Amino acid sequence: MSWMYRAACRDVDPEIFFPIASPDTEAGEAAETQAKQVCGSCSVRARCLDEAIESREPHGVWGGESESARRGLLSGAHGRTS
């Protein structure tokens, strides 16, 4: 996973990506917003999000998306037909 070495979050406190506070609290929302700001400037954001979706990562902000957003993306992918 060499893409991780290029991630904007590599030197950021992981607490903002995996907050102890519930996402439904003010502290949880603040951490998620901060994490998404870091992700917004990341050159490997898409790869990070792909990895989280492929591995069904259940926690944290990955590729600028929260747990609930990734679940929505995952369920949307399963609902599509080619």
C-alpha positions as semicolon CSV with decimal commas, in nm:
position;residue;x (nm);y (nm);z (nm)
1;M;0,000;0,000;0,000
2;S;0,260;0,251;-0,109
3;W;-0,014;0,505;-0,177
4;M;-0,040;0,554;0,201
5;Y;0,306;0,715;0,207
6;R;0,168;0,992;-0,016
7;A;-0,148;1,046;0,190
8;A;-0,213;1,392;0,333
9;C;-0,311;1,232;0,664
10;R;0,016;1,050;0,727
11;D;0,138;1,315;0,974
12;V;-0,203;1,410;1,116
13;D;-0,341;1,293;1,451
14;P;-0,552;0,983;1,372
15;E;-0,805;1,092;1,635
16;I;-0,972;1,318;1,379
17;F;-1,026;1,023;1,144
18;F;-1,129;0,782;1,421
19;P;-1,282;1,005;1,689
20;I;-1,381;0,864;2,025
21;A;-1,683;1,095;2,027
22;S;-1,997;0,971;1,856
23;P;-2,053;1,113;1,507
24;D;-2,386;1,247;1,632
25;T;-2,218;1,479;1,883
26;E;-2,068;1,823;1,828
27;A;-1,717;1,687;1,895
28;G;-1,771;1,399;1,653
29;E;-1,901;1,630;1,381
30;A;-1,606;1,866;1,433
31;A;-1,356;1,580;1,398
32;E;-1,529;1,453;1,083
33;T;-1,524;1,800;0,929
34;Q;-1,155;1,836;1,010
35;A;-1,079;1,493;0,862
36;K;-1,268;1,574;0,543
37;Q;-1,068;1,897;0,507
38;V;-0,744;1,697;0,519
39;C;-0,883;1,450;0,267
40;G;-0,992;1,731;0,038
41;S;-0,631;1,821;-0,038
42;C;-0,504;1,465;-0,065
43;S;-0,353;1,336;-0,390
44;V;-0,449;0,974;-0,311
45;R;-0,801;1,038;-0,187
46;A;-0,970;0,820;-0,450
47;R;-0,735;0,527;-0,383
48;C;-0,797;0,559;-0,009
49;L;-1,173;0,556;-0,059
50;D;-1,150;0,257;-0,293
51;E;-0,945;0,068;-0,034
52;A;-1,194;0,143;0,242
53;I;-1,488;0,031;0,030
54;E;-1,313;-0,283;-0,098
55;S;-1,214;-0,387;0,254
56;R;-1,549;-0,277;0,397
57;E;-1,372;-0,061;0,655
58;P;-1,635;-0,010;0,927
59;H;-1,477;0,283;1,112
60;G;-1,347;0,631;1,049
61;V;-1,318;0,876;0,764
62;W;-1,142;0,734;0,459
63;G;-1,105;0,913;0,127
64;G;-1,313;1,199;0,259
65;E;-1,616;0,982;0,332
66;S;-1,768;0,884;0,665
67;E;-1,874;0,535;0,766
68;S;-2,237;0,601;0,675
69;A;-2,146;0,756;0,339
70;R;-1,933;0,454;0,249
71;R;-2,217;0,220;0,343
72;G;-2,438;0,417;0,106
73;L;-2,181;0,393;-0,172
74;L;-2,143;0,022;-0,111
75;S;-2,517;-0,047;-0,112
76;G;-2,556;0,165;-0,426
77;A;-2,288;-0,041;-0,601
78;H;-2,470;-0,363;-0,514
79;G;-2,798;-0,227;-0,641
80;R;-2,666;-0,151;-0,990
81;T;-2,694;-0,388;-1,281
82;S;-2,483;-0,386;-1,593
